[in-house]
Amino acid sequence: MQNYVDLAKKNGITLLDEEKCQFCGANTKRGIHECLEIFNLGFQDIDFSSTENHIYRFLIVDVHTLQHPEIHGRWNNHFHLSRLHLIFRYKVEWNYNLSPLLSEWLNRYKVQRKNEYLIPPEVQKRGTITTTDILRKIGNPSEVKKLIESWVKEVYGLWDKHHPVVDEIAKMFLNPK
């Protein structure tokens, strides 16, 4: 698996390592690198080992990926937006067993659509909530969870022009043949 620096380079992106995050606009001092550090380490208020909190792990992975698609593989947008679509539109109670199944359906879907891309919203216009906003709520787990829910709904909504595409994937997932 490639790291985010290699993927950015592969995508022709120069990563900036100072000031705010060049993708989501988070108020960082070390750019995307600090934004990722917060993502990786900044959610310690939530006990992800607890089953009822697993959903928050899925949500933050999806939202952060959709705010930073330039440092991920090209089919990641399909996967993460589809998962959010299944959670929000179809009320699927997501768990760790479902992610590999969604990946399988996405693999079937993309065989016939090799040139399909989900074009992200403009950089720094991918939602007003970012990792640094979450970091400011650390110490209050219920506030962190509420803000994560708002963050995810906001970013999911900004990808609305692609909801018909991920709805097709969601229907394949929900109605396997």
C-alpha positions in Angstrom: 0.0 0.0 0.0 1.4 3.4 -1.0 1.7 6.1 1.5 0.0 9.5 1.1 3.1 11.3 -0.1 3.6 8.7 -2.9 0.0 8.9 -3.9 0.1 12.7 -4.0 3.2 12.5 -6.2 1.5 9.9 -8.5 -1.5 12.3 -8.8 0.8 15.2 -9.7 0.2 17.0 -6.4 2.9 18.8 -4.5 2.2 18.6 -0.8 2.6 21.8 1.2 4.0 21.5 4.6 3.2 24.8 6.1 0.1 26.9 6.9 -3.4 25.5 6.5 -4.3 22.2 4.9 -4.2 22.7 1.2 -7.2 20.4 0.7 -9.7 20.9 3.5 -8.5 24.3 4.7 -8.0 23.1 8.3 -6.3 25.7 10.4 -3.0 23.9 10.7 0.6 25.1 10.8 2.1 22.2 8.9 -0.5 21.7 6.2 -1.7 18.3 5.2 0.8 16.6 7.4 -0.6 18.1 10.6 -4.2 17.5 9.3 -3.3 13.8 8.9 -1.6 13.7 12.3 -4.8 15.1 14.0 -6.9 12.5 12.0 -4.6 9.7 13.2 -4.1 10.8 16.8 -6.7 13.4 17.6 -9.8 11.4 18.3 -8.7 9.7 21.5 -11.9 10.9 23.3 -13.8 8.2 21.6 -13.3 4.6 22.7 -13.2 2.9 19.3 -12.9 -0.5 21.0 -16.5 -0.1 22.2 -19.0 -1.5 19.6 -21.3 1.4 19.8 -18.5 3.8 18.8 -17.4 1.8 15.7 -19.7 4.0 13.6 -17.6 7.0 14.5 -14.4 5.3 13.1 -16.2 4.7 9.8 -17.5 8.2 9.6 -14.2 9.9 10.3 -12.4 7.7 7.8 -15.0 8.5 5.1 -15.2 12.2 5.8 -11.5 12.8 6.0 -10.9 10.7 2.8 -13.5 12.7 0.9 -11.9 16.0 2.0 -8.5 14.8 0.9 -9.0 12.6 -2.2 -5.7 13.7 -3.8 -3.8 11.6 -1.3 -5.9 8.4 -1.8 -6.4 6.0 -4.7 -8.9 7.0 -7.4 -11.6 4.5 -6.4 -11.6 5.6 -2.8 -14.2 8.3 -3.5 -16.6 5.7 -4.7 -16.1 3.5 -1.7 -16.3 6.1 1.0 -19.2 8.0 -0.6 -21.0 4.7 -1.1 -20.6 3.7 2.5 -21.9 7.1 3.7 -24.8 6.7 1.2 -25.7 3.3 2.6 -25.5 4.7 6.2 -27.5 7.9 5.5 -30.0 7.0 2.8 -30.5 3.3 3.5 -29.9 3.4 7.3 -27.5 0.5 7.1 -26.0 -0.2 10.5 -22.4 -0.4 9.4 -19.9 -2.9 10.9 -16.5 -4.1 10.1 -17.8 -7.2 8.2 -19.6 -5.0 5.7 -16.6 -3.0 4.4 -15.0 -6.0 2.5 -18.4 -6.8 1.0 -18.8 -3.2 -0.3 -15.3 -3.5 -1.7 -16.3 -6.6 -3.6 -19.4 -4.9 -5.1 -17.3 -1.9 -6.0 -14.8 -4.1 -7.8 -17.7 -5.6 -9.8 -19.1 -2.2 -10.5 -15.9 -0.7 -11.8 -15.1 -3.5 -14.3 -17.4 -1.9 -16.8 -16.6 1.7 -15.8 -12.8 2.0 -16.0 -13.0 5.7 -17.0 -15.5 6.8 -14.3 -14.2 9.4 -11.9 -16.0 11.2 -9.0 -14.7 14.7 -9.2 -14.4 16.2 -5.7 -15.6 19.7 -4.8 -12.9 22.4 -5.1 -10.1 22.3 -2.6 -10.8 24.2 0.6 -14.5 24.2 -0.4 -15.1 20.7 1.0 -16.9 21.7 4.1 -16.5 24.2 6.9 -15.7 21.6 9.5 -12.2 20.1 9.6 -9.9 18.1 11.9 -8.9 21.2 13.8 -12.5 21.9 14.7 -12.8 18.4 16.2 -9.5 18.9 18.0 -11.0 22.0 19.8 -13.8 19.7 21.2 -11.4 17.2 22.7 -12.2 16.6 26.4 -16.0 16.4 25.7 -16.7 13.1 24.0 -20.4 13.8 23.4 -19.5 17.2 21.7 -16.9 15.4 19.6 -19.5 12.9 18.4 -22.0 15.6 17.6 -19.4 17.5 15.6 -18.3 14.4 13.7 -22.0 13.8 12.7 -22.3 17.4 11.5 -18.9 17.2 9.7 -19.9 14.0 7.9 -23.3 15.2 6.8 -21.9 18.5 5.5 -19.2 16.8 3.4 -21.5 14.0 2.2 -23.9 16.8 1.0 -21.2 18.5 -0.9 -20.7 15.4 -3.0 -24.4 15.3 -4.0 -23.8 15.4 -7.7 -22.4 11.9 -7.3 -25.2 10.5 -5.2 -26.9 8.9 -8.2 -23.6 7.0 -9.0 -23.2 5.7 -5.4 -26.9 4.9 -5.2 -26.3 2.4 -8.0 -23.5 0.8 -6.1 -25.6 0.9 -2.9 -28.4 -0.9 -4.7 -26.0 -3.6 -6.0 -24.7 -4.0 -2.4 -28.2 -4.2 -0.9 -29.7 -6.5 -3.6 -27.0 -9.0 -4.5 -27.8 -11.2 -7.5 
